[in-house]
């Protein structure tokens, strides 16, 4: 089992920054792929970014976050981060950390095995 705990969300004005953290515990050596998803009210959960634990290979799902968001990890802690800069009101959502055991890149939420409880990010205009 793997436990994921997110932190770092909050209320910020447009143009501001936040850094989300996802602390992992348990059988962390079994994880292959980590991801950040977000879910806005009335919308489906969507992928934001992924990173592989070993190589640190990153992927950003949407052009709207490229250049503004950066995913990274610290294997020693072990923790995954999402640095979010130049935030926009449309970034408002609950942000979830997720982990996948099996190899292979995946974008669908159903393909991830473990989830955190989520952290709210609200961007005011």
C-alpha positions as CSV (number, residue, x, y, z in Angstrom):
1,X,0.0,0.0,0.0
2,X,1.0,3.6,-0.7
3,X,-0.3,6.6,1.1
4,X,-0.3,10.1,-0.5
5,X,-0.9,13.3,1.4
6,X,-1.2,16.6,-0.5
7,X,-0.5,20.0,0.9
8,X,0.1,23.6,-0.2
9,X,-3.2,24.6,-1.7
10,X,-4.9,27.9,-0.8
11,X,-6.4,31.1,-2.1
12,X,-4.2,33.3,-4.3
13,X,-4.7,36.2,-6.6
14,X,-4.3,35.9,-10.4
15,X,-0.7,36.0,-11.3
16,X,0.4,34.5,-8.0
17,X,2.2,31.3,-7.3
18,X,1.7,28.2,-5.2
19,X,3.7,25.0,-4.7
20,X,1.8,21.8,-4.0
21,X,3.5,18.9,-2.3
22,X,2.5,15.2,-2.3
23,X,4.2,13.2,0.5
24,X,4.3,9.5,-0.2
25,X,4.7,6.7,2.4
26,X,4.4,3.0,2.5
27,X,5.6,0.8,-0.4
28,X,6.9,3.8,-2.4
29,X,9.5,1.7,-4.2
30,X,6.6,0.0,-6.0
31,X,5.6,3.3,-7.7
32,X,6.4,3.9,-11.4
33,X,4.5,7.0,-12.4
34,X,3.3,10.0,-10.3
35,X,0.8,12.5,-11.5
36,X,-1.2,15.6,-10.6
37,X,-4.8,15.7,-11.6
38,X,-7.3,18.5,-11.0
39,X,-11.1,18.7,-10.9
40,X,-13.1,21.9,-11.1
41,X,-16.7,22.1,-10.0
42,X,-19.0,20.3,-12.5
43,X,-16.1,19.0,-14.6
44,X,-14.3,15.7,-14.9
45,X,-11.0,15.0,-13.3
46,X,-8.2,15.9,-15.7
47,X,-4.6,15.2,-15.9
48,X,-2.2,18.1,-15.3
49,X,1.3,16.5,-15.3
50,X,3.2,13.3,-14.7
51,X,6.7,12.3,-13.7
52,X,8.4,9.0,-13.5
53,X,10.0,8.1,-10.1
54,X,13.2,6.8,-11.4
55,X,14.2,8.8,-14.5
56,X,12.2,12.0,-13.7
57,X,10.7,12.1,-17.1
58,X,7.9,14.7,-17.2
59,X,4.8,15.3,-19.2
60,X,2.3,18.1,-19.3
61,X,-1.1,17.4,-20.4
62,X,-2.3,20.7,-21.5
63,X,-0.7,23.6,-23.4
64,X,-2.3,26.0,-21.0
65,X,-0.1,24.8,-18.1
66,X,3.2,24.4,-20.0
67,X,5.6,27.1,-19.1
68,X,3.6,27.9,-15.9
69,X,3.5,24.6,-14.0
70,X,6.5,22.5,-13.2
71,X,6.3,18.9,-11.8
72,X,9.3,17.6,-9.9
73,X,10.2,14.9,-7.3
74,X,12.5,14.3,-4.5
75,X,13.1,10.5,-4.2
76,X,14.8,10.8,-0.9
77,X,11.8,12.2,1.0
78,X,9.8,10.9,-1.1
79,X,7.7,13.8,-2.3
80,X,6.3,15.1,-5.6
81,X,5.8,18.8,-6.2
82,X,3.8,20.9,-8.5
83,X,5.1,24.5,-8.8
84,X,2.4,26.7,-10.2
85,X,3.2,30.2,-11.4
86,X,1.2,32.9,-13.1
87,X,-2.0,31.3,-11.8
88,X,-5.3,32.1,-13.6
89,X,-8.8,31.9,-12.3
90,X,-9.4,28.9,-14.6
91,X,-6.8,27.0,-12.6
92,X,-9.2,26.9,-9.7
93,X,-9.9,23.3,-8.8
94,X,-9.2,20.5,-6.3
95,X,-5.7,19.1,-7.1
96,X,-5.1,15.5,-6.5
97,X,-1.8,13.5,-6.4
98,X,-1.9,10.0,-7.8
99,X,0.5,7.1,-8.2
100,X,0.6,4.2,-10.7
101,X,2.4,0.9,-9.9
102,X,2.7,-0.6,-13.4
103,X,5.0,0.6,-16.1
104,X,3.6,2.5,-19.0
105,X,2.5,6.0,-19.5
106,X,-1.2,6.7,-18.7
107,X,-3.4,9.8,-18.8
108,X,-6.7,8.4,-17.5
109,X,-7.5,8.6,-13.8
110,X,-8.8,5.0,-13.8
111,X,-5.2,3.8,-14.5
112,X,-3.8,5.1,-11.3
113,X,-3.7,2.9,-8.2
114,X,-3.4,5.4,-5.3
115,X,-4.8,8.8,-4.6
116,X,-4.4,11.6,-2.1
117,X,-7.3,13.4,-0.5
118,X,-6.9,16.5,-2.6
119,X,-6.1,20.1,-1.9
120,X,-8.1,23.1,-2.9
121,X,-6.6,25.8,-5.1
122,X,-8.6,28.9,-5.6
123,X,-7.4,31.8,-7.9
124,X,-9.2,35.1,-7.6
125,X,-9.4,37.5,-10.4
